[in-house]
Amino acid sequence: MKTLRLISVFFILIISIHSCSNSETNNISLSGEWQVKLDATNTGTDNNWASKTFSGTPINLPSTLDEAGIGTPDTLTPVINNYVMSNLARKHQYIGKAWYQREIDIPSSWENKTVTLNLERVLWESTVYLDGEMIGTANSLIGNHNFELPKTVSSGKHVLTVVIDNSNKFPNINVAGTRYPIKVNQDMAHAYTNHTQIKWNGIIGDISLSASKSNKPHNIQVYPNQDLKTLKITFEQPKAIEGNVEVKIETKNGEDIYNAQQTVSAKANNVFEIGLDKPEALELWDEFNPNLYTVSVTTSTGTVSTDFGYKVVGNNNGNLTLNNQRIFLRGNLECVIFPLTGRPPMEKSEWTTLIKQAKAYGLNHLRFHSWCPPKAAFEAADEAGFYYLVELPHWSLKVGEDEKTTQFLKSEGQKILKDYGNHPSFLFMALGNELEGDESLLNTMVAELKAKDNRHMYITTVYSFQPHRRESTLGKLPQPQDDFFITQYTDKGWVRGQGIFNAKSPHFNADYSATSEHIKTPLISHEIGQYSVYPDMSEIEKYTGVLAPKNFIAVRNDLEKKGLLDLAPDFTHNSGKLAAILYKEEIERAMKTPSFDGFQLLQLQDFPGQGTALVGLLNAFWESKGVISAEEFSQFNSELVPLLRFEKAVYDNGETFKALIEVANFFKPLENQNLNWSITDEAGNVVKSSKIEGANLAIGNNTNLGEIAFEVNTDKAKKLKVEVSLEGTKYKNSWPIWVYPKDVSLTKNDIVVTSSFTVAEQALKKGGKVLLNPDFKSLKGIQGRFVPVFWSPVHFPNQPATMGVMVDKAHAAFNNFPTDTHTNWQWWDLCINSKSVITDELDVTPIVRVIDNFVTNHHLSSLFEAKVGNGTLVFSSIDLISDLKERPVARQLRHSVLEYMSSDTFSPSKTVTIEDLKAIKIDKKQGKFSAEDIYN
């Protein structure tokens, strides 16, 4: 364990701008080379370092100390422990003050103007000096730090000093309790953390000086009216307005759609208001039509302008609407995961690339978990038609306990509305993540935000665990001020698969109506998924920036030590395939629920912190792991998705597969559509097909559009694919089902099938073949699970932590048992009725390998073969004996294994003793695990 020493660091930045700026310039960029001076003893203020120019270490800004390689070098050894596995490691680190200083040159044309210094995105506090005199201090994690220079500032050269302090100014914004099991790096709000972004020190956005007339209008805001017929424009100006003002609205291509003189109403605090009817040419903004405009207001003292989109988000009888049409959020979390820089991108192009990838996978929404992105992120989303939920920098279990923290958060909320409120992509706002504490204060804070700005929908907290600890409805039911509701668990039960997919056999005819239809507020399911995927060892070489993947390296070292490294790519692939099928069912079940208004994945891309939570089908760089393509993923996650409701995944010969077809349509009304369906085998042969003609698809859930009926008639086990497509479009979706014969041989004259170690030992001594299948409950091992590790085995250690099966489907034991190499739905019964046996000390050949979690990295198996004495053995910790008439998959696997054992192919190459096998037995009963136990 490593203890980090907080070090005060001083950056000295001397900004030199010379005659390259002409006399008419009203903005001077301060980007470029600065000087940085470090001070580990925090003596800069006492010695008035700002009063003179000095030399230091050169650094180019905008940037961070980490990017410049300045700070205490990391010394962690990559071994598996809580520190290493907590998160990616900073290669260099500083926490404390930093002083930036450089010479500036104020143009003579700026005399008698207001000169403002802009610092875009600072972590966390900045203090500015000019020629040794302090100008002011700013605190914000979500917006620009602006400083007005003294009105007496003269033209010519000056020394400008900026002191940045990235130490924790308000600890109560962050998780500081003991609810979360991992005890290192407790700061988890993503605005200030080392789990995703890092606690960098620097200035990462615009750094500039600007000059303007002191009475120029500013802070223009545009408010579309709820009736979509009018709009309101407000702006601020110190000087009273005489007469009319000019209002101009134009497209982004410069085409005028409105230009007229307007009367102005004076409001309080130098705010002026203009009301006008919506121009006919002003089109609405949404994900399919991201229409953007520029509005400018010209008064006698100057012009102020802003970009905007005309949209209204609302609640229509519990349905989430945009421009009075129902929408469905296909969301993903964004937690400042940018591993090369450890901080958010500040260029629009970088956000455009990210959003393009998100849209390729069918998403239309990002939730910024406990942080707010920079202007560039909003600009990219505005142009792409992408929906944002932004949050205060807040993930606290102590809401309301510290008044200074409360005031800081209120200030941050008002700043978010002022700085980003015009962006049409800004639809939703939350006070933070999983908050606990004073519910009354949370409602009051939301009410204050609503009164300030009605362009967005607000929520007190994105879910809360508070009801688990005291009498409260926070997180289980909407609060009085909530405009919408995000939860994983209502007062009537789960609204995501975490508590269902392992507890109930696979069924595809269900939704969450029973636990959600009583909620009359737009409802979004919280952080669905969180299915862990095994670390991809090939990813290590991608970390060429400020962070080192010592958590990945620790896993690689452990695998190499245990002789498993060659299997790592297969672990990643097969655990990823399992995660993908679970994400698919999570999303489809949400889309089938009429009372749902969306979901938020946690998440499409990996989360490298909180115990290395690699839950993504993409890596932390938003790159595919090769598990599922964007095209495949968007088949079940897009604006229009064909869906099926059917009872189960597995069918016996003579049964009838029945499925009801429906379509979730959040695109546009479509009339007289044809839906084609087919059932094909693995060779692509069509078993049955038909079409439904003349379907009218309204916006929302279109149910009972038609039925598929298929009578199973087979003497062989088969995997089939059921596909539904919307004719003449890209929209299609598919599902696997498995069909099995009822009458298969379950015994062989030359094979002893037994649950008894004693019987097995006797037969093996005689040179016999034995299928030993003890009661799995009597074995040492890990409780059988269908679902993989939830989130992270480090962050949530209280769970049976395996990551699915891995099989060689070409193995002769599966000649009569169609299977993928990974866990699929037909494996549910086999996984639940099993134990994963630790075979670290057993020299056996796994037939069914179970992927262990990446912390313990055991050799695990639930079906293996070996020589034992004079005999040969297949050992199964999967129940292949009980209730086989009612368990067709277990019945078929037993049949296939016995066929293999009776063939010439069966010839185990490795040897164990009967005593080795007996050591697997246990003497005491083991308890059961429930999904809610993970949080205990």
N, C-alpha and C positions, 0 to 999 in steps of 0.2 A: 504494500500500500504506500502510496506516495502522498506527502503533504505538500500542498502548493503554498508558497509564501507570497502574500500580496505585496506587490512592488509598486511604488509610485514611479511613474515614468513621465518625463517631460519632453514634449515635442516642441522644437523651436523652428518655426516656419517663417522665413523672411520672403515676402512676396515682392517681386520686382517687376513692375510694369512700366515700360518706357514709351518712347514716341511712336511705337507701332500702333497705339490707339489714337485715332485722330480726334480732333477737337469736338466732333459731333457725336462721338460714341456715348451711349447711355448705359452700356453694360461692358464690364471688363472681367474676363475669365481669370481666375486665380489658379487654374490648373497648371501643373508643371512641376519643376524641381523646387522642393522646399528643403529646409534644414531641420533636423530633429536632434534634440539634445535630451538625453535620458538622465533621470535623477532618482536613484533608488531610495534616497532618504527624504524625499518630499520637502526640499528646502527652497524650491523655486519661488514660492510666494514670499517667504521670509526675506529672501535676498533680492526680491523685485527683479526677477530675470527679464521681465517684459520691458524694462527701462532702457535696454541697450541691445545692440546688434551683436551677435556672436556666431561663431561657426559651430556646426555640429555634423551629424551624419546626413548625407543627402538622401532624400526620399521623394519619390514622385507621387503626387496626389492628383486626383482622388485615389485612395488606396487605404490599406491598413498596415499596421506594424507586422502582422502575420505575413502578408504578401511581400513585404520588404525583407522578411527573414530576420526581424529584430525582436528580441525577447529571450526569455529563458528557454534553452533548448529542452525538448522532451527527452526523458531518460527512462521511460517505461519499458520494461522487458515484455515482449509479446508472449505472455502465458495466460492461460485461462483463469482469470479471477474477476471479481466484481469491477475493479478499476479498469482493467484492460477491456473487458467486455461491455462496459457501460456505454461507450461511444467511440467515434473516431478520435484519434489523438492529435492535438495541436502540435505542430512541429516546433513552434515558438510561442511563448505566451507572456503577456503582461496584463496585470490588473492594477489599475491606479491612474494617476495623472500623467498627461503627456502635453508638452508645450510645443506649439508650432509657431514659427516666426519668419517673416521675410519682409523686405521693403516694398512698399506700394507707392505709386505715383498718381496722385489725383489730378485729372485734367483741369485746366483753368476754366473750361466751359461748364464745370460742375459747381462753380461757386453759386451760392444762393439756392441750390437744389438740395433735396433730401437724399443723402447717400446711405444705401442699405447694404449690409454684408449678408449674404445668403450662404448657409452651410446646409446642404441637403443630406440628411440621414447621418446622424451622429449617435454613438452609443456611449455615454448616456447623457452626460452633462457637458456643456461648453461654456467657457468664460472668455470674453474678448477684451483685449487691451489695445489702445492706440497710443503710441508714444509713451508707454508706461502707465497710462491712466485707464482704469477699468471702465469699460463701456456697459457691461451687463453680463448676466448669466442666464442660460436657457436650459430647461430640462424637457426632453421629449424623446420617446422611442419610436414615434410613428411619423414624424413630419420634419419640415425644415426648421432650422434654428436661424432666426432672423434678428439682426442687430442694426439699429439706426445709429450711424456715427454722429458725433456732435455737430450741431448746425454751424458751429464756429470753425469746423475743419477747413483748413486752407488748401489751396492747390499746391502741388509739389510732393516731395517725398516724405513718407512717414513709416514708422515701424509698427506693423500689425502683428499681434500675438494672440493666438488662440490656444487656450488650455482645455484639453478634453480629459474627462475623468470617466472611465468605464467601470468603476466599482458600483456596487449595488446601492442605489440611492433610496429605494423603497422596497425593502425585503418582502413586505406583505403582498406584493403583486404576484408572488411566486409560491408554488407549493413548498410548504415548510413543515408539514406534518409528517406523520409516520404511516399514512395509509398506503403509500407506495412502497413495495418491499425493498427495492434497491436503495441502499443507504448512501450512495455516492452521487455527487452532482445533483443535488436536490432541486436546483433551479431549473424548472422544466417549462415555464412559459416561453414560447418560442421567440418572443421579442428579446429575451435576455437569458441565454442558456449556452451550454457547451454540447448539448445533445444533438443539435441539428446545425444551425448556424453556430458561430462561436462568439464569445464575449470580446469581440475585436475592439481595437482602439484605432481610430482614424476618422477620415471624412470620405465617404464613398460615392457621393453624388456631386451635384453642381456646387462649385465654390466660386462665388463671383461677387463683384461690387456693381451696384446699379444706381443710377441717378434719375430723379423724377421731380416734377413740380410738387411742392408740398401740398397743394390743394387739388391734385389730380384725383379723379374717381378711381376706386379700387374695390376689390372683393365683390365682383359681380356674381350673382347666383340666379339660376333659372329654375322655376318651379312649375312643371306641367300640372294642370288642374285635374282632379280625379275624374271629371266628366269628359276629358280628352277634347275639350272645345276651346279652352283658353289657356294662357300661361301668364305667370307672374315673374317679373324680373326685379331683383333688388341689387343695389350697390351702395357703397359708402363714399361720402365726399365731405371733407371738413367744411367746405363753403356752401352756403345756401344756394339753391338753384333758382334762377330767374327765368321764367318763360318755359318753353318746351325743350325737349332733348331729341336728338336723332337716334332712332333704333333701326339697326340693320341686321338682317338675318340672311346668311348665304350658305350654300352648300360647301363642302370641302374642296370642290373644284372651282369655287369662286363665283358660282351662279347666284345672283340675287333672287331671293324669294319674298323678301319684305324689306321695305325701306320707307320710313315715314317719321314725321314729327309726332311726339307723344307728350302728353301731360304727365307730370310727376307728382306723386304724393310723398310728403315728408313724414317720416316716422321718427321714432326716438333714436338717440345716439348717432346722429348724422347718417341714418339709413334712409334711402329713397326707394320708392316702389313704383313700378310701371305695370299696368295690366293691359293685355291686348288679346283679341280673339286669335285663335290658332289660324295662321295662314293656311290656305287650302293646299298649297304645295308642300307643307311641312309633313313629311311622312313619319310613321311610327318607327321606333327602334325595337328590335328583338333579335333572337339568335339567327333567324333566317333573313332578316333585313336590317343590318346594322347601319341605319341611316344616321349620319352625323352632320351637324351644322355648327356654324360660328355665329354667335350673336355679339354685336358691339353696341355700346351706348356712348354717344358723344355729347358732352356738356361744354359749357363755355371754357372749362379749364382743362379739357383733355378727353381722351377716349379710353375705355376699358372694354375688354372682350374676353370671351371664353368659348370653348367648344362644349356642345351638349347634344344629347339625344332625347327625343320626345317620347317618354314612356311613363306608365303608371303601373306600379305593382300593388296588388291588393288581395283581399280575401272575399270571395263570393260564396257565402253559405258554407264555409269551411274548406273551399277549394282555393288553391293558390292560383292567382291570375296575373298576367302581364297584358296590359292594354285590353282588359276585360275578356281575355281568352285564357282558358286553363293551361297551365304549364306544369311540367314535371322535371324536377331537378335531378340530373344524373351527375352526381357530384363526387369530388375527391378532395382530400385534405392537402393543403400546401403548408408545410411546416418549416420553411426556410432551409430546405435541403439542397445545398449547392456545394458539393464537396471540394471543388477546386479552389474556391475563394473563401468558403465559410461565411458568406454574407450574401444578401440578396442582389441580383443583377440590377443595374441602374439604367441600362439601355433598353429601349422599347424592342429592338430587334431580338434580344435574348428572350424576352417574355413572349414575343410573337412565335418564336420557335417552340417554346414550351406549350403554349396554347394550341398550336398546330398539332403537336403530338397528342395532347389531351383530346382534341376533337377527333383525331383519327381513331381513337379508341371509343368514340361515341359520347364523350363527356360534354356537358354544356355548363359546368359549374365548378368553381373552386371555393372551398372554405379555408380562409386564412386563420388557422388555429392559433389563438392567443397572440396575434400580431396583425399589423396592417401593412400591406405592400407599398412600395413607392409609386410615384406618379407614372413612371414608365409602364408599370404593370397594368394600371387602369387604362392607359392609352391603348395598349395592345388589345385588351379585352373589349374596349369600346369598338374598335375596328373589326374585331372578330365576332362580335355578338355573343359574348361570354359573360356568365352571371357570377358575381362575387358576393360572398359573405365575409365581411371583415370584422375583426374583434379588437377590443381593447387589449393591451399587453397585460393579460390578467389570467392567472390560473391559481386561485387561492382557496385555502380552506378556512380563511379568517376574515371574510368580507365584513367590513365595518368596524374592525377592532382598532384601526389606526386612522385618525382623522386626516393626517397629512397624506396618507396613501389614497384615501377617498378623494381628496381634493385634486391630487395629481391625476387620478383616473378620470375625474369629471373634466378636467382641462384637456386631457388627451381626446376624450370623446368629442368635445366641441371643436378641437383642432381637426379631427378627422372629417367632420361635417363641412368645415370651412374649406379645407384644402382639397378634398376629393368629392364633395357632394354633387358637383355638376356631372360627374362621369355617369353615363347611363348604366354601365356595367355594375355599379355600386347599388345593388338591390337590397342587401340585408346587412344588419349590424347586430352584434352580440356584445354583452359586457365582459365575456370571457368564457373559458372552458371549465366545465364541471365544477362550478363555484359552490362553495359552502359558506354559510354564515348568515348575515342579516338579510332575510328575504324582503323585509319592508324597504330597506335601503336600495336593494336591487330594483324593486318596482319604482321607487322614487326616481332613481337615476334614469330609467327608461322613459318615464313620463317627461322628464326634463328634455331628453333628446327628441322625443316626439314633438314637443311644443316648439322646438327650435327648427325642425326640418321634417316635413311629411313626405319626402321623396323616397324614403326607405322604409322597410319593415324591421321591427326591433324585437329582441328577445333578451330576457334577463340573463340566462345562462344556457350554454349549449350542454344540456344534460346536467345532472348532479347526482352524486351518491349520498346526499344528505339524508334521504329517507331511510338509508341503511343504518343510520346512527342515532337518529332522533325523530320524533314525530314531525313529519313535514311532507308536503306534496311536491316540493321543489325537485324537478327532474321527472316526476311521475305524472304530473298533470300541469297544464299551462298555468302560468302565473297571471294575475289580473291584467298586467300591462303587456303580456306577450302577444305580439301580432302573429307569430307562428311558433311552432313547438318542435324541438329536436330532442329525441329520446331513444333509448334502446329498450326501455321497459316501462310500460304504463302501469297504472294501478290494477290492470287486469292481466298483465303478463308480458312476455317478450315480444318485441317487434323487430327482431333480427334473428338470424339462424344460430347464433352462439348457444342458446339454450335449447335448441330443437334438433339440429342435424345429427348429433350424437345420441340423443335420448330417444328419438323416434326413427323407425325404419324409413327408408327413402320413400317419399310420397310427393307427388307433384300436382295434387289437386287442392292444395291448401294455400291460403294467404293469411294476412294478419288482421282480417276484419274483426275477428272476435275480440282482439285486444286493442283495436284502434278506432272502430267505427263510432264509438261514443265520444271521441275527441272532436270537438266542433271548431277547432283551430287548424289551419294548414299544418300537416304533420310530416316531418322528415325523419327518417331513421338514422340513428347516430352511429357513425364509425363502424359500418358493417364490414365484415370480413375479418381482418387481422389474422389471417392464416399464414403461419410462418413457412418460409421456403428456405431450404438449406443454403448456406453461403456459397456463392460462386467464386471458386478460387482463382479463376481467370480474371476476375475483376481487380485483383490486387494491383496489377501494373497500371491501372487507369488513374490511380491516386498520385498525380504529379504536382498537385498544388500544395496548399497550406496544411492539409490533414493527412495523417498516416493511418492506413487501415490495420493497426496493430491487433484489433479484434479479429480480423480475417486471418492475419498472419499467425495469431495464436491458435486458431482452429486448424490452419494448415499444418502447423508444427505438431499438433496433437494427432492429427490424422496420419501423418508420416510416421510418428512414433508407434502408432497402433496398427500399421499396415493397411490403412484404409484410404490413403490418399488417391490411389488410382480409381477408386469408386466415387470420389467427390463429384465429378461432373454428372454421374448418374443419380447421386443423391439430390443434386440441384434440380435436374430435369424431372425426376419422378415426384418429388415433393411439390414442385411447381405445378405439375399436371393435376395433382390432387387439389391444390389451392385454386386452380382455374375452374374446376368443375364446381367447387363450393361457391366461388364468387358468382358463377353463372346462376346457380340456384338462388343465392342471396338476392341478386338483382331481379330475376324473374319473379320471385315471390313478392318483392316490393312492387313491381309493375302490375302484378295481378290484383293488388289491393286497392279497391276504389277509393278508400279513405286516405290513401297515401298521396303525398305531394312531392315525394322525392326521397333520395337516399344520399348519403355521403360515405364513400369508401375510405377505409383506412387499411391499405390504400393501394393505388395502382403501382406506385413506385416504392422502393425500399425506404425504411426509416432507420438510419444507421445508429441512432441513439437509444436511450431507455433500455439498455441491455441488449443492443444489436437486434432490433425488431425488423427482420428482413421479410416483410409481409408482402412485398411487391412482386408482380409479374414482370415489372421493369426494374432495373437496378436504380441506384440513387442518382444516376446521370440521365434518367428517363430513357434508357436504352433497353431494348428487348432482351430477355434472358433466353429467348428461343423456345419458350413454353407455349405461347399462344400469340398469333399475329394480331395486328390491329383490325384487320378485316374479319377475323374469326370473333374477336371480342365484341366488335360493334354489331354483330348479328343479334346479340341478345342485349345490347346496350346502345340504343340509338333513339331517335325521335319517333320511330315506328318499329314495333317489334311484334312479330307473330309469336303467339304463346299457345301452349297446350296445358290442359288439366287432365292428368291421368293418375290412377290409383297407386301404381308401384312400378318398380324397374324390372322385376323378375316375374316370369310367367311360366307355368307348367303346361305341358302339352294338354290340349283340350280346353284350356282357358281362353277367354276372349279379351284381347287388348282393346280397351275403349278410351278414347280421348276426345275432349271437347276443345274446339278451336276458338281462340279469341285473339284480338289484336289490341295492343296498347298503342294508341295513336295520339301523339302530341306534336304532330307536324301540321296537317291541315285537313279539313273535311275531304273525304274521297268517296265518290259515289260510283255504284255499279262496278265494283271491283271483283276480280276472280282470284280465289285462293287455291293454289295447287298443293296437294299433299302426296307423299309417297313413302313406302317402306322398302328399304333395300338391305341386302346382306353385305357382308364385308368385301365380297368380290364385286359389288356394285350392281348386282342383279336386282331388278325391281320385283318385289314380292307382291305388292299391291299398290295401286295409286288411284287417285280420283281428283275432282276439283269441286269447289263451291263457287257458284256463279252469282253475280249480281249483289254482292255484299256492299252495304253502305257503311262506311267507316267514319263515325263522328269523332270529334276531339274527345279523348278520354278512353275509358275501358269499354271495348266492344266485345261483349261476351256471347257465348252460345251461338256462334256463327255457323257451326256445323259439327258433325261427329265423325270420327274415324273409328271403324270397327274392324278388327282383324282377328279371326279365329286361329289360334296357334295349332299347327299340325306338323309336328316334327319328331323325328327319331334321333336327331342329333342336337347337341347343345350349340346355340348360335348367338352371336351378337348382331342385332339389327339396328338400323338407323331410321328414325322417323323424321321426316322433313316437311315443313310447311313454308310456302313462299307466296309472296304477293306478285301476281303475274305482271310481267313487263317492268319490274322494278328491281332494285338491288336487295330488297328486304326479304330475308329468309332466316330460318332458325331450325335447329335440329336437336334431337335427343336420342341417346342410346337406350335400348331395352335388351334384355337377355331372355331367351326361351330355352326350356330344358325338357327332355323326355322324362316321363314319370318312371318308366320301367327300365332300370339299369341294374347291373349286377353290383352288389355291395359286399360280396364275399368271394374269396378264392380258396380253393382246396389247399393250396400250398402256402397260404399266408395266414398267420395268426393275427387277428385284430383284437386288441385288448386295451383296457384302461389300467390294467394291473401291472406294476413293475415285477411282481413275483412271477406271474404267468409269462411275461415277456422274457424274464431271465431264464426260465426253464426252456423255453423254445429256442432262444439264442444259443444256449449251451449245446443244443442238439443240432446246431447248424441251420436253424430255420430262418424263414423270413418273417419279420414282425412289423406290423403297423401299431406302434405304441401311442395311445391317445388318452393319457391320464385326464382326470377332471382338471381343467385349467385353473380352477379356483384353488387347487391344492398345490400349485407350482409357484416357485419363486419367479419373479419377473415383473414386468410393467403391465398394469391393467390395459387390456385391449381397448383401443380407441379407433374410431373411424376418422374423426377430424384430427388435424395435426396440432402442433404446439400453437397455443393462443398467444399472439403478440411476441413474447420472448420468454425463453426458459430462465433467463436471468432476472428480468423485471417481475415476472410472475412465476416463481419457482414451485408454487403449490398446485401442480397439475401433472397428470401422467403425460410425459413429454416425448412422444414419438411423432414421426413425420410421414407416416404412410408406409405401404409395402413397396418392395422392389423385386420384380421377378423377371427371369429370363423366359419370356413367353414361348420361346422355341424349345424349351426343356421338354423332354418326353413326358414328364409328369403332368403337363398341361395339354397333351394331345387331344384329350376329350373335355377340355375345360377352356373355352375361349376367354382370353384375358388380355388386357394391356399390360405393359411393364409396370404400370402404376396402379394405385388404388382407384377404382371406379365404383359406381353405385352398387354393383352386384357384390362387392366385397364387404358391404356393411355388416351383414350377419356374421361373416367369418371374423371380422375384426372385433366386433363387440363380444363374441363368444370365444375369446382367446386370451392368452397372455403372451407377451413378447419376452422370450427367454434370453438371458444374457449368456452368450456363448464365447466370451473372451477366452476362457480357459479350456474350451472344448474344441477338439480338432475334428470339425464336422463340415459338411458341405451344405450351405443353406439352399433350400428349394424356394422357400418364401423368406426373403430377408426383410426385416423391418428396419426402417431408417431411424436411427436414434437422433436425439437433438444434438446440436453442435457444441454443447457444453460438456456432456458426459461421453459422447462418441463411443458407445459400446458396440461390439458386434452383437446384433440382435437377430433372432429368427423365431418364426412360429411354425416352420416346417423344415426339417433337415434330415439328411441321410448320413449313415455311417456304418462301418463294420463294427460289430460287437462280439468279441470272442470268435466263435465259429460261425456265427450267423450274421445276417444283414438286417438293417433297421431303417425304417422311416419313423421319425418322432414328430408328432403333431401336438402343439399346444393350442391348436384350433379344435373346437369341439366338432368332431366328425362322427359322433355316435348318437347324440340325443335328437329325438323328434325329427328324424330325417324326412318323414312324409310331409311335414310342414315346413321343411327347410331345404328347398330345392337346390340352392347353391352349395350347401354343405354336402348334400347327397351326391351332387355331380362331381365335386372335388374329390370326395372319397372314392367314387367310381374311377375317376381318372388316375388317381394315385395308385389304386390297386392294379389297374391295367398296366401301368408303368412298372410296378413291382413284379408283375408276373412275366414281364418281357425280358428278353436277353439284354436289353439296354441297361437294366437295373444292376449296377455293379459299383457300389460305393468305394471310393478310393481312400477314405480317411477312417481312422480307427479311434474309438473311445471304449471305456470300460463301463460295465453296468453300474459300478459305483459312481462314476462320473455322472451318469444319468440320475441316479437316486439323489444326488446332491441338489438336484433342481427342486425336489419336494420341499414343502414348508410344513410347519406344524401348527401355525396359528392362522386364524382367519384374518383376511385383509379387508379394510373398509372400502366403501364405494366413493366415487368422486362425482360431485355435481358441478354444473357449469358455474353456479354462483360461488362455489368454494374458492375459485381462483382469486377473488378479491379479498379473501380473509387473511 
